[in-house]
């Protein structure tokens, strides 16, 4: 690959792995981080001049992407603790990514979002970012991931810790989880031009199951209850869910995440099974 790769979200669960893979391959990496501590740590790891700032702001994004030929956008959230965070972090940052990628004239942009159909704030903000990238005219690939499992995953920890707790979800949604190493492979292959251009590809592992079935694999048998329409007062005031233990809002836990088509095969990957993703 000629020229640097610009990537956001390098401190996240998937981003850390993508970053290590790029650096190990001798790729020059550019990025934006929010804290001095992350900036110093990344410099020590071999990232040249990580910009300090926020991914939804023009100045640090423009400076970081300068001279990059490939841009990867991983930054985003699955849950908002207060109102407006989805629009701020997922949508606004996605629009800014599309803007600076177009201005820089990158050869390819990779946007990573989630599989799912529904009118939730999480999905709406991600789809808005996808639209911005499509309308930018930048050659791109959108990778929509099923929930990502693997060592250190929030999902592994959450399912394993459910026990017999009561949850505001029916557990009927079907997921086809993808292992974090497969997700990393897919992003790297797309960045290096091994994915269709100007398309959205949905990626999952080989195994599917309901949330109830997945929880059972972790030895948990919670009491699944249909979510209520009116959240608690505190949740309503801050715009999020009043259960901080949930990795997603109750409405998002009702969204199925099964890929349309065989996107994983399109990238030439042989995905790990769900059992291999479990502890």
N, C-alpha and C positions, 0 to 999 in steps of 0.2 A: 504494500500500500504506500503510495507516494503522499507525503505530507502528514501533518498531525491529525489526530482524531479528537474531536470535541465530544465530551460526554458529561451529562448531568446525573445527579443521583449516585455519585460514586461512594458515598458513605452508607448507602442502603444495602439491604440483604443481597439483592442481585448485583447491584452496581459494584460492590467490593470485589466480587468474583470476575466480572467483566474487566474491571480495571487491572486486576492481577494478571489476567490472561493477555491483555494488550501489552502491559509492561514486559511480561516474560517473552513476548514475541518481538521486543525491541521497537515497539510503536511509540512515537511521541504523543503524549496525551495532554490535552488542555481541559480544564474544568473550572467550575464555580462552586465555592463552599461558603457556608454561613459563618463559621467560627475560625478564630486565629489558631486554635488547637488543631482543627482539621487541616488548615492550611500548612502548618508546620509539619504535621505528620505526613501529609501527601508529598511535600517537598523531600522529606527524608526517604520516602519510598521510590522517588524517581520521577514524580510529576513536575514538569517545569512550570514555574510561576503560576500556581493555581490562584485564580482571582477570588478575592473576598467580596461577597455580595449575595444577592438573592436572584433566583432563576427567573423571577417575573420582572426584573429591572433591566432596562436596555443597556446601560453603560457597562456593567460587569459581563453581561452575556456577549455583547459586541466585542469587548476586549478579549475575552477568552476564546471565542470562535475564530479570531483573526488567523488567517492562513490555513485553517483546517479544511480538509477535503471531504471528510466524512463527519457527520454529526449524529449523536445518539442521545435521545431524551428518555431518561429513566425516572427522573424526579416526579414524585406524586404521592398522594395519600389515599388510603382505603377507607378512612373514617375521619369525620370531622368532630372535634370536641366542642366547637362553637360554630354558630352560623356563619356562612360565607367562605369557609376555608376551602371547600371544593372549588368554588369559582376562583378563589385567589391562587391556590396552589396548583390545581390541575388544569383549569381552563386558561387563566391568565398566563401562567408559565408556558403552557403549550402554544399559545398564540405568540408569545415572545420568541420561543424556540423557532417557530416557522418564520417569523420576521427576520431574525438574525441569520438563519440558514439561507434565506433568499438573498439577503444583502451580501453575504459572504460569497454566494455562488458555489455552495458545496456540491460535490458530485453526487452525494446521496445522503438522505436523512432517514434515520430509523427512529420511529416513535413506538414506545411500548405502552400498551394499555391493557384492559381486562376484557375477557369474554363476558357477554351477558346482554340480555334484552330486557329493558324495563325503564320506567320513568323515575328512577332514583337519582338523587343529586350526584352521587359518585359517577354513575354511568353517563349522565347528561354532560357533566364537565369533561369527561374523557372524550366523548363523541364530538364535543365542540372543538377540542384540541385537534382531533383528527380532521375535521372539516377545514380548520385553519391551515393545516399542512397541505391538504389536497389543493386548496385554493391558492396557495403560494406559488405553485408551479414547480417547486423543487422536486427532482426525482426522489422518490421515497418508497419505503416499505413500512407498513404498520403491522406490528406484531401484537396480536391480542392473546394474552396468556390466561389459561385456566389458573386457579389458585396454585401457588408454588409451594411445594413441600420439600423437605430435606433437613439436614442437620442444622439446628439453630433457627428453623423456620417458626414464625409466629403461629402458623397453623398446627405444626407438630406439637408445640407447647400447649396450645389452647385445647386441642382435642384430647391430649393426654391428661390434662388437668380438669376435665369436665366432671369426671366421676358420676355422681348421681344428682348433680345440681339441676335447678330448674332454669329453662331457657325460653326466651320470648321468640321462638321460631318453631315451625312445624317439623323441621328436619327432612322434609320431602324433596327439597331441591336436589337435583342431580349434578354432581361435579365430576370432572375428569382431570384430576390434578396432574400437574407436570412437575417433574423433579427439577430442583434448582440448577443442577449441572446441565440438564437438557435445555433449560431456558437460556443459560449462559451460552451454550453451543449455538443455539438458534440466533441469538443476538450477534455473536461474532461472525457467523456465516452470512447473515444479512448485511453486516457492515462491510464485509469483504466481497460483496457483490454476488453472493450465491443464493439470492432470493429474487422472486419476481418484482419488477419495479412498478410503482404506482398501484399497488394492491394492498389489501388488508388480509393477513393470514392468521387464522385462529389455531392456537397450539395447545395441545393437551397430551397427557400420557396415554398409555394403552388401556388403563383400567378406569372404569366409571362406577359410581355408586351414589346413593343418597347420603346426605349428611348423617343420618341415623346409622347407615352401614359403615361409613368412614369412622365415626366415633367408636363404633363397636370394635373395629380393628385396633383401636388404641386402648381397648378395655374400658371404655366409658359408656355408661347407660343413663344419660341425663333424662330429665322429664321435659320432653319437647311440648311446648304450648304455642298456639297460634299467637302472633304478635297483636297487641291491641292497637287501635287506630289513634288513640290519644296518649302520647307519652307523658311522663311525669312533668310537673311544673318546671323543675329545674332544667329538664331536657328541652322543654319548649322555649325557655328563656334564652338558652345558649345555642339552640338550633341543632343539637346533637342528640345522642342517646344518653339516657341516664344510667346506663350500665357500662362502666368504664372497662369491665373485663372483656367485653365483646370486641373482637378485631374489626367487625363491621357493624353497621346498623342492623336492627332486626329485619328491616325491609330488604336490605341487600342479602341477608342470609336466606331469603326466599327466592333469590334469582339463581336459575340453573346456569352452570358454566361447563357446557359440553361443546367442543369445537364443531363448526360446520365444515365438513370436508376433512381431508387428511393433510393438514398443513405441515405436520411434522415430517411426513414423507416427502413433501415438496422440497424441504431443505436437506433431504438425504440423511435424516437422523434415525437411529434405532433407539427409541425412548426406553428409559428404565421403567419398570412396572411400579405400581403403587406400593407393593410390599417392600421393594428396595428403598422406597422413600420413607418408609416408616422406621421407627427406632428398633 
